[in-house]
Amino acid sequence: MLHHPLLCASRASTQCTLIASLFSTGDNGVRTSFTGNSSAHATRLNLSQQASGNKSDTGHKMLSLTKDRAKDKTTNVYGRRADERVLEEEASQVLKTKPSWKIFPGQAFPLGVSEVDNGINFSIFSQHATSITLCLALPEDERGSSGTPDSGMIELALDPHLNKTGDIWHICIEDLPRSNVLYGYRIDGPRDWGKGHRFDSSIVLVDPYAKLIEGRRHFGDTSMKLSKFLGTYDFDGLPFDWGENYKPPNILEKDLVIYEMNVRAFTADESSELDDNICGSYLGVIEKIPHLLELGINAVELLPVFEFDELEFQRRPNPRDHLINSWGYSTINFFAPMSRYACAGGGPIKASWEFKQMVKALHSAGIEVILDVVYNHTNEADDANPYTTSFRGIDNKVYYMLDNDGQLLNFSGCGNTLNCNHPVVMELILDSLRHWVTEYHVDGFRFDLASVLCRGTDGSPLNAPPLVRAIAKDAVLSRCKIIAEPWDCGGLYLVGRFPNWDRWAEWNGKYRDDIRRFIKGDSGMKGSFATRVAGSSDLYRVNKRKPYHSINFIIAHDGFTLCDLVSYNFKHNDANGEGGNDGCNDNFSWNCGFEGETDDASIRALRSRQMKNFHLALMISQGTPMMLMGDEYGHTRNGNNNTYGHDNAKNHFLWGQLEARRSDHFRFFSNVIRFRRTHDVFNHDYFLGKNDITWHEDNWANPDSKFLAFTLHDTSGGDIYLAFNAHDFFVKVMLPTPPTKRRWFRVVDTNLKSPDDFVPDGVPGTGNSYNIAPFSSILLEAKP
């Protein structure tokens, strides 16, 4: 996980209180949760007004005074003078008419926005708030065509005697439109930083339970870099048609082959040859499903698709203000799909619809959808450069981990750490996960920096963290794959030890490192290599855990691509603006004799062999394999191992390069995946025993031995012989006797050129021995 402190943009809003509208009340004043038949009650109504909308001197003076006060708030955060310049926005547009609504106290549950018998109900939790104001912007046809999310905002101040149940504030409005209303909250409370509070009533905050988020409409639109984010809803739309015969693939965990990919980057490049309106969208993924099927994977793991601000680095001048957040590990809201992945700037409602279309299409193709989710931190950064959009201003002391002095703890490397095992935050996370399963039909989740989920409210590690247990035991999530990235930036490394209740799988970081080191020729790695390809029983043979609980990977989004792993000894991250201090230094890579691109044919051939060796090792290992988008054609990021901020060819899938390498590199990769999926010896749901594998090795203790051969036994006689040679010289081996009435057929030899490097039906006549080339591997199949 990268470190990227987010940037703050000041907001100078102009508001004038025009009138306090009183509504008749018929209730008895009891502070309870009201339902649809409750009577209206008194509520103060504030309307935002633009300077040009009031020609009187009094109006101008009032506006000027409010504007100055707002500006003062943005430059003085609880008495702390900000160093950066203040970026003042335009005042809100005037409302042409004043709404005459019936207002009711509302009900506490469900949190967020819901449609009830007598209107639209709004509900939000804040334990420490002293005042909450609901801010509304009517649909564009009712508020004008400015297109800005906060134009024409109406403000309703909630009365704690009528609109509060426990720590939940709520209100119901009868005549509000059933869709396209934008909303947020202004919240005030104690101004005591030492006690963990960060209230600032000048900021309109996003509802944590908002199901849709409106912001800028087009990804990376720098003309809208300071756009605000507000919640919205749609109770007018028809239910999505999943189809009469629809059902999710329900692939067994042992049979998964995962493809880690970025929704936008998959089709954003012009080489995708898609219509400009579809490039980089959920619908773009649908267009490229044939490629996924040809590759042979059966699950996609999508980099974050929760709403995030891709222009967060550009909100003030800084060394990284040229970057665009391409990966999305900077969540604004945990319920809303990324709105700018909708095609043609369609906005949040279309994004929701098109996300479902994507899931439905992938499911129809037999491909499951796993979401990479970020519940360890949010976009709101630290106290030095806060970017307050939601949780920080709603109740910082509840939502984030704090030390005894009220300061933010940082186990995420991103300035804040979500207080995951606080009961309120825990329920938020569970509600979010259930929402993605019930509303969007996703098949599983990969939890970024999941060790944070194992920390108590004070940051200390927990042996049985309530949230992790609740996810494992939850009825709605019972069919889901749940995968932990079992470490965090605070040093809590839990590979093989993640609290699991026999359900949680893990990104196996030890697999990644041990496979890399053996294939590149490090000494003393043969035993570790054997343990990893056999299913990492040293880590996962505990209780009822299985080999498939090890998510095996050599390459992921964070780090070198496969091509760069064999092309660079060192990271080259100058383009990131962090002085080369970002990104991992321990890559266990080898450039094969030259740093970076080269025309040397021998080095290029060696690199090609090494990429094939890595891919073969991954796909023949017991456990669940995961590969990275682009490795099937040899994508390079030119040695940059932390490309989180590049919305360009560094991250984009380059379809032209795929076509150029389709007949060799891609052909090998797709064939190896298919071979795995059609041979059960690679995906046992139990750890291997003596009847399942024979190691052809009597030299385990020699650290200079870099050769390993073994046979995987098949009950039907279709044994598989594998050998990996990480020496820089040929190794001639005597082949074991094949099963009765069978002989060895050569399927793979990574030293041979395409198409001989992989022959699906196998080549007979290998004889009793085989001379294995330096830095190469072979696979033989016993056939009649």
C-alpha positions as a printed Julia matrix, in Angstrom:
784×3 Matrix{Float64}:
   0.0     0.0     0.0
   1.35    3.42   -0.94
   1.69    6.5     1.21
  -0.16    9.48   -0.26
  -1.17   12.25    2.15
  -4.15   13.93    0.56
  -4.57   17.57   -0.1
  -7.01   20.08    1.28
  -9.04   22.6    -0.71
 -10.67   25.38    1.23
 -14.3    26.08    0.66
 -15.69   29.61    0.86
 -19.47   29.39    0.68
 -21.85   32.34    0.9
 -25.12   31.96    2.72
 -27.8    34.29    3.97
 -30.62   33.35    6.26
 -33.7    34.66    4.45
 -36.56   33.44    6.57
 -37.48   31.06    9.32
 -40.46   29.13    8.04
 -42.72   27.7    10.71
 -44.82   24.6    10.2
 -47.71   23.59   12.44
 -47.0    20.79   14.88
 -49.39   18.25   16.24
 -47.01   15.96   18.13
 -46.59   15.75   21.87
 -42.92   16.68   21.78
 -41.71   13.24   22.83
 -38.17   12.45   21.6
 -38.78    9.17   19.81
 -38.31    7.7    16.36
 -41.27    8.69   14.17
 -42.72    6.86   11.21
 -44.69    7.91    8.15
 -47.78    9.25    9.95
 -45.92   11.7    12.18
 -47.04   15.32   12.17
 -44.96   18.12   10.76
 -42.88   20.14   13.19
 -41.06   23.44   13.36
 -37.87   23.61   11.33
 -35.65   26.54   10.35
 -35.19   26.88    6.6
 -32.11   28.63    5.19
 -31.75   29.38    1.48
 -28.38   30.04   -0.17
 -28.3    33.17   -2.28
 -25.92   34.57   -4.87
 -24.75   38.18   -4.62
 -26.27   39.11   -7.96
 -29.61   37.78   -6.77
 -30.11   40.63   -4.22
 -29.8    44.2    -5.42
 -30.37   45.89   -2.06
 -27.45   47.43   -0.17
 -28.48   45.46    2.9
 -28.34   42.23    0.95
 -24.9    43.07   -0.43
 -23.56   43.93    3.03
 -24.95   40.73    4.54
 -23.44   38.7     1.7
 -20.05   40.37    2.01
 -19.94   39.84    5.76
 -20.88   36.15    5.45
 -18.34   35.69    2.68
 -15.54   37.19    4.78
 -16.45   34.98    7.72
 -16.49   31.91    5.51
 -13.08   32.81    4.1
 -11.73   33.32    7.61
 -12.92   29.83    8.55
 -11.12   28.28    5.61
  -7.81   29.94    6.4
  -8.0    29.36   10.14
  -8.68   25.76   11.1
  -9.49   25.96   14.79
  -6.93   28.71   15.22
  -4.25   27.1    13.01
  -3.21   29.28   10.11
  -2.93   27.33    6.84
   0.19   28.01    4.8
  -1.31   27.35    1.39
  -3.32   29.9    -0.51
  -7.05   29.83   -0.15
  -9.01   28.84   -3.23
 -12.32   30.65   -2.98
 -15.27   29.26   -4.91
 -18.24   31.03   -6.4
 -21.22   31.62   -4.18
 -24.25   29.39   -4.61
 -26.94   30.26   -7.12
 -30.21   31.79   -5.99
 -33.34   29.63   -5.77
 -36.14   30.97   -7.95
 -38.88   29.74   -5.58
 -39.08   28.76   -1.95
 -40.27   25.19   -1.43
 -43.28   24.67    0.8
 -42.68   21.22    2.28
 -44.2    19.25    5.1
 -41.44   18.37    7.52
 -41.63   15.47   10.0
 -39.24   14.39   12.77
 -38.36   11.28   10.81
 -36.96    7.96   11.99
 -33.56    6.75   13.07
 -33.31    3.66   10.87
 -32.25    2.85    8.3
 -29.25    5.15    8.24
 -28.8     7.16    5.06
 -31.7     8.11    2.81
 -34.81    5.96    2.59
 -38.28    6.26    1.15
 -40.98    6.0     3.82
 -44.77    6.3     3.73
 -44.81   10.05    4.26
 -41.75   11.12    2.29
 -37.98   10.9     2.11
 -36.19   10.14    5.39
 -32.64   11.26    6.18
 -30.7     9.71    9.06
 -27.1    10.15   10.18
 -25.06    9.09   13.2
 -22.92   11.51   15.19
 -22.23   10.92   18.85
 -20.45   14.19   19.58
 -22.24   16.68   17.29
 -24.01   19.62   18.94
 -25.84   20.71   15.79
 -26.61   19.2    12.39
 -28.02   20.92    9.33
 -29.31   19.0     6.32
 -28.27   20.69    3.06
 -30.3    19.98   -0.08
 -29.96   20.88   -3.76
 -33.0    20.21   -5.93
 -32.75   18.46   -9.31
 -31.14   20.57  -12.0
 -34.42   21.43  -13.73
 -35.58   22.98  -10.45
 -32.33   24.68   -9.4
 -31.07   26.03  -12.73
 -28.44   24.71  -15.14
 -25.21   25.7   -13.4
 -24.27   22.03  -13.11
 -22.47   22.54   -9.82
 -23.46   20.06   -7.09
 -24.01   22.69   -4.41
 -25.93   25.3    -6.43
 -29.11   26.53   -4.8
 -28.7    24.72   -1.5
 -31.53   24.62    1.0
 -30.58   24.17    4.65
 -32.72   22.55    7.33
 -31.41   22.8    10.87
 -32.32   19.72   12.9
 -33.75   20.25   16.37
 -32.03   17.89   18.84
 -35.27   17.73   20.86
 -37.29   16.49   17.89
 -34.85   15.16   15.3
 -32.58   13.03   17.44
 -32.86    9.49   18.82
 -29.85    8.51   20.88
 -26.85    9.47   18.72
 -28.79    9.39   15.46
 -30.15   12.57   13.87
 -33.06   12.28   11.46
 -35.68   14.2     9.49
 -38.41   13.34    6.97
 -39.6    15.58    4.11
 -42.9    14.8     2.42
 -42.79   16.64   -0.9
 -39.15   16.15   -1.85
 -38.48   14.77   -5.36
 -37.85   11.0    -5.44
 -34.59   11.22   -7.39
 -31.65   13.48   -8.32
 -31.75   15.55   -5.13
 -28.23   16.27   -3.89
 -27.65   16.37   -0.16
 -25.03   16.69    2.54
 -24.7    17.87    6.13
 -23.14   20.75    8.01
 -22.15   19.51   11.44
 -20.82   21.36   14.45
 -19.51   20.17   17.76
 -16.7    20.64   20.27
 -13.64   22.44   18.9
 -11.17   20.52   21.03
  -8.39   18.94   18.95
  -6.76   17.51   22.06
  -9.86   15.38   22.61
  -9.97   14.22   19.0
 -12.67   16.49   17.59
 -12.37   18.04   14.1
 -15.78   19.67   13.62
 -16.07   22.44   11.03
 -19.59   23.59   10.18
 -18.41   25.51    7.11
 -18.01   22.24    5.19
 -20.89   20.33    3.59
 -20.19   16.68    4.35
 -21.02   13.47    2.5
 -23.37   11.05    4.24
 -21.4     7.84    5.04
 -24.51    5.85    4.07
 -25.14    7.65    0.75
 -25.73    4.98   -1.91
 -24.85    7.3    -4.8
 -22.35   10.17   -4.97
 -22.4    13.15   -7.33
 -19.18   15.01   -8.12
 -17.46   15.92  -11.36
 -18.8    13.93  -14.28
 -15.65   13.15  -16.31
 -12.56   11.36  -15.0
  -9.58   13.67  -14.63
 -11.45   16.82  -15.7
  -9.05   19.42  -14.32
 -11.51   22.25  -15.01
 -13.56   20.73  -12.17
 -10.69   19.79   -9.85
 -12.29   21.57   -6.88
 -15.73   20.08   -7.38
 -17.58   18.99   -4.27
 -19.0    15.56   -3.58
 -22.57   15.15   -2.35
 -24.91   12.26   -1.8
 -27.89   11.61   -4.03
 -30.57    8.97   -4.45
 -32.96    7.44   -6.97
 -36.34    6.07   -5.9
 -37.86    6.54   -9.36
 -35.77    4.01  -11.24
 -37.06    0.56  -12.09
 -35.34   -2.43  -10.46
 -32.4    -3.74  -12.49
 -33.32   -6.75  -14.61
 -30.85   -9.48  -13.71
 -32.66  -11.9   -16.01
 -35.03  -14.78  -15.45
 -32.32  -17.44  -15.62
 -29.6   -15.4   -13.97
 -27.37  -16.95  -11.37
 -23.83  -16.17  -10.22
 -21.07  -18.58  -11.29
 -20.45  -19.87   -7.71
 -16.99  -21.14   -8.61
 -15.3   -23.29   -5.99
 -12.4   -21.51   -4.33
  -9.99  -24.25   -5.35
 -10.87  -23.66   -9.02
 -10.36  -19.88   -9.11
  -7.84  -18.19  -11.39
  -7.88  -14.49  -10.47
  -7.03  -11.57  -12.76
  -6.28   -8.33  -10.9
  -7.37   -5.38  -13.02
  -8.29   -1.7   -13.02
 -11.69   -0.87  -14.55
 -10.61    2.41  -16.1
  -7.1     1.38  -17.14
  -8.4    -1.74  -18.9
  -9.96    0.21  -21.79
  -8.87    3.86  -21.33
  -6.14    3.68  -23.97
  -7.15    4.54  -27.53
  -5.7     1.2   -28.63
  -8.8    -0.43  -27.11
 -10.55    0.84  -30.26
 -13.73    1.47  -28.32
 -15.96    4.51  -28.71
 -14.61    7.45  -26.73
 -17.74    7.45  -24.57
 -17.1     3.86  -23.46
 -13.33    3.93  -22.97
 -12.41    3.54  -19.31
 -15.9     2.58  -18.2
 -17.8    -0.35  -16.72
 -19.3    -0.89  -20.17
 -15.81   -0.94  -21.63
 -15.03   -3.98  -19.51
 -18.04   -5.74  -21.05
 -16.66   -5.12  -24.53
 -13.41   -6.86  -23.61
 -14.86   -9.95  -21.94
 -13.82  -12.03  -25.0
 -10.21  -11.26  -24.12
 -10.7   -12.49  -20.56
 -12.25  -15.68  -21.85
  -9.43  -16.2   -24.32
  -6.9   -15.69  -21.54
  -8.72  -18.32  -19.5
  -9.21  -16.63  -16.12
 -12.51  -17.07  -14.27
 -12.45  -14.24  -11.7
 -11.57  -10.56  -11.87
 -10.35   -8.68   -8.83
 -11.16   -5.03   -9.46
  -9.0    -2.3    -8.02
 -11.16    0.03   -5.89
 -14.49    0.98   -7.46
 -15.89    2.91   -4.48
 -16.24    6.64   -5.11
 -12.87    8.42   -4.87
 -11.44   11.77   -5.98
  -8.87   11.15   -8.69
  -7.74   14.8    -8.58
  -7.07   14.93   -4.85
  -3.35   15.57   -5.42
  -4.14   18.7    -7.45
  -6.17   20.61   -4.87
  -3.2    22.77   -3.87
   0.36   23.3    -5.17
   2.68   20.47   -4.09
   5.37   18.2    -5.61
   2.71   15.7    -6.71
   0.14   18.07   -8.16
   0.72   16.62  -11.62
  -0.62   13.22  -10.59
  -4.05   11.67  -11.07
  -5.09    8.96   -8.63
  -5.4     6.03  -11.01
  -5.63    3.16   -8.53
  -8.38    4.55   -6.28
  -7.09    3.61   -2.8
  -8.61    6.75   -1.31
 -12.26    6.12   -0.5
 -14.8     8.93   -0.11
 -17.78    6.65    0.46
 -18.15    2.88    1.02
 -21.52    2.36   -0.72
 -21.39    4.28   -3.99
 -19.8     2.96   -7.2
 -17.23    5.24   -8.79
 -19.45    7.61  -10.76
 -16.81    8.59  -13.33
 -16.58    4.99  -14.52
 -20.0     5.53  -16.1
 -19.83    6.05  -19.84
 -20.14    9.52  -21.39
 -20.13   11.34  -18.04
 -23.44    9.75  -17.17
 -23.18   10.36  -13.44
 -23.97    8.28  -10.37
 -27.32    6.73  -11.35
 -25.92    5.52  -14.68
 -22.77    4.32  -12.9
 -24.85    2.16  -10.61
 -26.83    0.75  -13.53
 -23.77    0.11  -15.69
 -21.87   -1.53  -12.85
 -24.72   -4.03  -12.6
 -24.61   -4.55  -16.35
 -20.9    -5.31  -16.07
 -21.41   -7.82  -13.25
 -24.27   -9.48  -15.11
 -22.19   -9.79  -18.3
 -19.17  -11.17  -16.45
 -21.36  -13.67  -14.63
 -22.93  -14.73  -17.91
 -19.41  -15.44  -19.17
 -18.67  -17.55  -16.08
 -16.4   -14.92  -14.5
 -16.75  -13.92  -10.87
 -16.3   -10.36   -9.58
 -14.14   -9.69   -6.5
 -13.77   -6.12   -5.24
 -10.58   -4.69   -3.76
 -12.0    -2.75   -0.8
 -10.29   -0.14    1.37
 -11.68   -0.11    4.91
  -8.37    0.73    6.58
  -8.36    4.47    5.82
 -10.22    7.13    3.84
  -9.36   10.04    1.57
  -9.38   12.53    4.47
  -5.61   12.32    5.09
  -3.93   13.71    8.19
  -4.07   16.89   10.25
  -1.28   18.57    8.3
  -3.16   18.48    4.99
  -6.72   17.43    5.77
  -9.18   16.86    2.96
 -12.43   16.82    4.91
 -15.33   15.33    2.96
 -17.21   13.12    5.43
 -16.11   11.08    8.46
 -13.62   13.58    9.86
 -16.26   16.31   10.1
 -19.11   14.01   11.19
 -17.39   12.49   14.2
 -13.61   12.19   13.94
 -13.35   10.69   17.43
 -15.58    7.76   16.47
 -14.49    7.03   12.9
 -10.7     7.2    13.3
  -8.14    5.71   15.67
  -6.62    8.36   17.95
  -3.85    8.42   20.5
  -4.26    9.67   24.07
  -3.68   13.24   22.89
  -6.48   13.11   20.33
  -4.1    12.85   17.38
  -4.67   10.55   14.42
  -2.94    7.17   14.47
  -1.51    6.12   11.13
  -1.27    2.38   10.48
  -2.28    2.82    6.85
   0.56    5.03    5.63
  -2.06    7.5     4.38
  -2.5     9.78    7.38
  -5.49    8.21    9.11
  -6.7     4.77   10.21
 -10.34    3.8    10.25
 -11.55    2.75   13.71
 -12.78   -0.58   12.33
 -13.65   -2.36   15.57
 -15.68    0.48   17.03
 -19.27   -0.87   17.04
 -20.61    1.95   14.84
 -17.8     1.72   12.31
 -17.95   -2.07   12.31
 -21.66   -1.96   11.45
 -20.97    0.59    8.71
 -18.44   -1.77    7.11
 -20.75   -4.77    7.39
 -23.65   -2.79    5.92
 -21.4    -1.7     3.05
 -20.3    -5.27    2.28
 -23.88   -6.55    2.4
 -24.95   -3.74    0.08
 -22.43   -4.75   -2.58
 -23.56   -8.36   -2.36
 -27.32   -7.76   -2.36
 -27.49   -4.74   -4.65
 -24.61   -5.46   -7.04
 -24.25   -9.26   -6.75
 -20.47   -9.22   -6.33
 -18.83  -12.53   -5.43
 -16.18  -11.51   -2.93
 -13.81   -8.96   -1.47
 -10.09   -8.46   -1.11
  -9.4    -6.28    1.95
  -6.58   -3.8     1.51
  -4.15   -3.66    4.48
  -6.46   -6.02    6.33
  -4.27   -6.17    9.44
  -5.82   -2.79   10.33
  -9.08   -4.72   10.76
  -7.32   -6.69   13.49
  -6.57   -3.65   15.66
  -8.59   -2.41   18.61
  -9.84    1.14   18.96
  -6.5     2.12   20.49
  -4.55    0.49   17.65
  -3.37   -2.55   19.6
  -3.55   -5.96   17.85
  -6.5    -8.21   18.73
  -6.37  -12.0    18.73
 -10.06  -12.29   17.83
 -11.06   -9.0    16.16
 -14.86   -8.57   16.2
 -15.09   -7.2    12.66
 -13.04  -10.02   11.08
 -15.16  -12.58   12.92
 -18.41  -10.86   11.96
 -17.46  -10.86    8.27
 -16.62  -14.57    8.45
 -19.89  -15.42   10.19
 -22.29  -13.07    8.39
 -25.18  -14.84    6.63
 -25.32  -12.45    3.66
 -21.58  -12.77    3.09
 -21.55  -16.54    3.5
 -21.19  -17.28   -0.22
 -18.5   -14.64   -0.72
 -14.8   -15.11   -1.16
 -13.08  -13.06    1.55
  -9.38  -12.33    1.05
  -7.04  -10.45    3.38
  -3.94   -8.5     2.51
  -2.5    -9.63    5.85
  -0.23   -6.74    6.74
  -0.39   -3.01    7.36
   1.99   -0.06    7.51
   2.33   -0.37   11.28
   4.28   -3.63   11.05
   1.43   -6.05   11.83
   2.47   -8.85    9.44
  -0.01  -11.72    9.66
   0.76  -13.93    6.65
  -0.31  -17.42    7.72
  -1.62  -16.05   11.01
  -4.54  -13.86    9.97
  -7.57  -14.55   12.23
  -9.67  -16.56    9.83
 -12.43  -18.75   11.33
 -11.48  -21.19    8.53
 -12.93  -18.82    5.94
 -10.48  -16.03    5.26
  -7.97  -16.47    2.45
  -4.75  -14.42    2.38
  -2.5   -12.76   -0.12
   0.56  -14.93    0.44
   3.43  -12.45    0.5
   5.88  -15.23    1.37
   4.88  -17.09   -1.78
   5.65  -13.97   -3.85
   9.07  -13.45   -2.3
  10.2   -17.1    -2.29
   9.17  -17.76   -5.9
  10.91  -14.58   -7.05
  14.12  -15.44   -5.26
  14.32  -19.04   -6.5
  13.51  -18.29  -10.15
  16.09  -15.5   -10.34
  18.74  -17.83   -8.94
  19.24  -16.9    -5.28
  21.06  -19.49   -3.22
  19.38  -21.53   -0.52
  15.84  -21.13   -1.84
  15.05  -24.61   -3.15
  13.29  -25.84   -0.01
  11.2   -22.7     0.27
  10.29  -22.91   -3.4
   9.14  -26.5    -2.94
   7.03  -25.53    0.09
   5.33  -22.7    -1.8
   4.44  -24.63   -4.97
   3.12  -27.47   -2.79
   0.57  -25.19   -1.12
   2.4   -23.49    1.78
   1.37  -26.09    4.33
   3.74  -24.48    6.82
   1.37  -21.48    6.84
  -2.09  -22.87    6.18
  -2.28  -26.43    7.48
  -4.1   -25.26   10.61
  -7.58  -26.26   11.75
  -9.76  -26.55    8.65
  -7.78  -24.25    6.39
  -7.07  -25.4     2.83
  -4.39  -24.79    0.19
  -6.78  -22.43   -1.64
  -6.68  -20.07    1.34
  -3.25  -19.12   -0.02
  -3.72  -16.53   -2.76
  -0.54  -17.14   -4.71
   0.84  -14.2    -6.63
   4.16  -13.05   -8.0
   2.94   -9.73   -9.36
   0.23   -7.35   -8.16
  -0.74   -3.75   -8.89
   1.66   -2.53   -6.19
   5.24   -3.18   -7.35
   6.95   -4.2   -10.57
   5.07   -5.69  -13.48
   6.29   -9.12  -14.58
   8.27   -7.59  -17.42
   9.9    -5.07  -15.09
  10.68   -7.81  -12.56
  13.06   -9.32  -15.11
  14.26   -5.96  -16.51
  15.18   -3.82  -13.5
  17.28   -4.26  -10.39
  16.12   -0.94   -8.95
  12.89    1.06   -8.88
  12.7     4.16  -11.09
  10.0     6.31   -9.5
  11.15    9.83  -10.34
   7.9    10.6   -12.16
   5.95   10.25   -8.9
   7.25   13.48   -7.39
   8.28   11.88   -4.1
  12.03   12.02   -4.6
  12.27    8.26   -5.06
  11.17    7.66   -1.46
   7.97    5.85   -2.39
   7.58    2.26   -3.47
   9.14   -0.9    -2.13
  12.93   -1.29   -2.13
  12.93   -5.08   -1.64
  11.7    -6.26   -5.03
  13.79   -9.46   -5.4
  14.11   -8.61   -9.08
  16.87   -9.29  -11.6
  17.46   -7.34  -14.8
  19.09  -10.31  -16.57
  22.27   -8.35  -17.18
  21.14   -4.86  -18.21
  19.02   -2.21  -16.47
  15.95   -1.4   -18.53
  15.16   -1.64  -22.21
  17.79   -3.23  -24.45
  18.22   -4.52  -27.99
  20.52   -7.32  -26.85
  18.88  -10.45  -28.24
  20.34  -12.8   -25.63
  19.1   -10.66  -22.73
  15.66  -10.31  -24.3
  15.45  -14.08  -24.77
  16.48  -14.68  -21.15
  13.85  -12.23  -19.93
  11.21  -13.99  -22.01
  12.19  -17.34  -20.47
  12.09  -15.92  -16.98
   8.6   -14.5   -17.45
   7.43  -17.9   -18.67
   9.14  -19.62  -15.73
   7.34  -17.35  -13.27
   3.99  -17.88  -14.94
   4.39  -21.65  -15.09
   5.4   -21.82  -11.42
   2.34  -19.74  -10.47
  -0.11  -21.86  -12.41
   1.16  -25.26  -11.26
   1.22  -24.31   -7.58
  -1.34  -25.62   -5.12
  -3.46  -22.7    -3.94
  -5.31  -19.91   -5.75
  -3.3   -18.15   -8.48
  -3.63  -14.42   -9.16
  -2.01  -12.56  -12.05
  -1.9    -8.86  -12.96
  -3.62   -7.24  -15.92
  -1.12   -6.68  -18.72
   1.35   -9.38  -17.74
  -0.19  -11.57  -20.44
   1.55   -9.4   -23.05
   4.54   -8.2   -20.99
   3.43   -4.72  -19.91
   6.16   -2.4   -18.66
   5.99    0.64  -16.39
   9.63    1.42  -17.17
  10.8     0.42  -13.72
   8.27    2.46  -11.74
   7.01    0.21   -8.94
   4.38    2.59   -7.5
   2.33    4.0   -10.38
  -0.7     5.0    -8.29
  -0.75    8.53   -9.76
  -0.45    7.87  -13.5
  -3.52    7.82  -15.7
  -1.51    6.99  -18.8
   0.38    4.21  -20.59
   2.18    3.26  -17.39
  -1.08    1.79  -16.1
  -3.28    1.51  -19.17
  -3.71   -1.83  -20.93
  -2.04   -1.41  -24.32
  -4.09   -3.45  -26.76
  -1.68   -2.88  -29.62
   1.1    -4.57  -27.67
  -1.21   -7.48  -26.94
  -1.79   -7.96  -30.66
   1.92   -7.77  -31.36
   2.63  -10.54  -28.84
  -0.49  -12.62  -29.26
   1.19  -15.46  -31.15
   4.01  -16.01  -28.65
   3.92  -14.47  -25.17
   0.13  -14.33  -24.86
  -0.29  -17.74  -26.42
   1.98  -19.29  -23.8
   0.28  -17.53  -20.89
  -3.26  -18.44  -21.94
  -2.33  -22.06  -22.69
  -0.71  -22.54  -19.28
  -3.85  -21.17  -17.57
  -6.04  -23.56  -19.53
  -3.76  -26.46  -18.71
  -4.13  -25.71  -15.02
  -7.91  -25.5   -15.23
  -8.2   -28.83  -17.04
  -5.89  -30.81  -14.71
  -7.09  -31.43  -11.18
  -3.62  -32.25   -9.85
  -2.98  -28.49   -9.51
  -6.0   -27.54   -7.41
  -6.44  -30.02   -4.59
  -8.68  -28.99   -1.7
  -6.32  -30.78    0.69
  -2.61  -30.6     1.4
  -0.43  -32.98   -0.59
   0.61  -36.31    0.87
   3.15  -38.92   -0.21
   0.67  -40.42   -2.68
   0.12  -37.04   -4.34
   3.7   -35.89   -5.01
   7.18  -37.36   -5.43
  10.18  -35.1    -5.01
  13.08  -36.12   -7.24
  15.63  -34.63   -4.92
  18.28  -35.84   -2.48
  20.21  -32.6    -2.22
  17.94  -30.42   -0.06
  20.67  -29.18    2.26
  22.94  -27.79   -0.46
  22.37  -24.01   -0.66
  24.08  -23.9    -4.07
  21.56  -26.29   -5.61
  19.08  -24.32   -7.72
  17.35  -27.19   -9.49
  14.12  -28.89   -8.44
  12.07  -31.65  -10.07
   8.91  -33.4    -8.88
   5.98  -35.46  -10.11
   2.35  -34.74   -9.29
   0.4   -38.01   -9.31
  -3.03  -38.37  -10.84
  -5.32  -41.22   -9.81
  -6.13  -41.91  -13.46
  -2.45  -42.18  -14.39
  -2.08  -38.77  -16.0
   0.94  -37.79  -13.93
   2.68  -34.43  -14.43
   6.46  -34.09  -14.22
   7.88  -30.61  -13.56
  11.44  -29.35  -13.36
  12.78  -25.85  -12.71
  16.4   -25.0   -13.43
  17.59  -21.7   -11.93
  21.26  -22.44  -12.65
  23.17  -20.64  -15.36
  24.11  -24.0   -16.93
  22.34  -27.0   -18.42
  21.14  -29.73  -16.1
  20.63  -33.22  -17.53
  18.15  -35.3   -15.54
  16.99  -38.88  -15.64
  13.24  -38.96  -15.96
  11.15  -41.12  -13.61
   9.32  -44.12  -15.02
   5.88  -43.05  -16.22
   2.73  -44.88  -15.06
   1.87  -48.22  -16.65
   1.01  -48.09  -20.37
   1.94  -44.42  -20.54
   4.89  -42.38  -21.74
   6.08  -38.86  -21.22
   4.96  -36.12  -23.6
   6.65  -32.72  -23.53
   4.03  -29.99  -23.08
   6.23  -27.11  -21.87
   9.85  -26.14  -22.37
  10.33  -22.44  -21.71
  13.68  -22.5   -23.52
  12.0   -23.2   -26.85
  10.5   -20.56  -29.09
   6.79  -20.34  -29.79
   4.9   -22.49  -30.67
   7.23  -25.21  -29.36
   7.38  -23.68  -25.88
   3.86  -24.98  -25.27
   2.34  -27.88  -27.21
  -1.16  -28.64  -25.84
  -1.23  -32.27  -26.97
   2.4   -32.8   -26.03
   5.39  -33.99  -28.03
   6.31  -37.69  -27.57
   9.77  -39.21  -27.62
  11.44  -37.52  -24.68
  13.33  -40.71  -23.86
  14.73  -41.51  -20.43
  16.48  -38.19  -19.85
  16.08  -34.5   -20.55
  18.68  -31.75  -20.87
  17.16  -28.66  -19.23
  18.55  -25.31  -20.35
  19.76  -22.59  -17.96
  16.97  -20.52  -16.4
  14.22  -22.62  -17.88
  11.54  -25.09  -16.87
   9.71  -28.05  -18.35
   6.37  -29.8   -17.91
   5.82  -33.37  -19.09
   2.51  -35.21  -19.1
   2.08  -38.99  -18.9
  -0.23  -40.06  -21.69
  -1.14  -43.4   -23.39
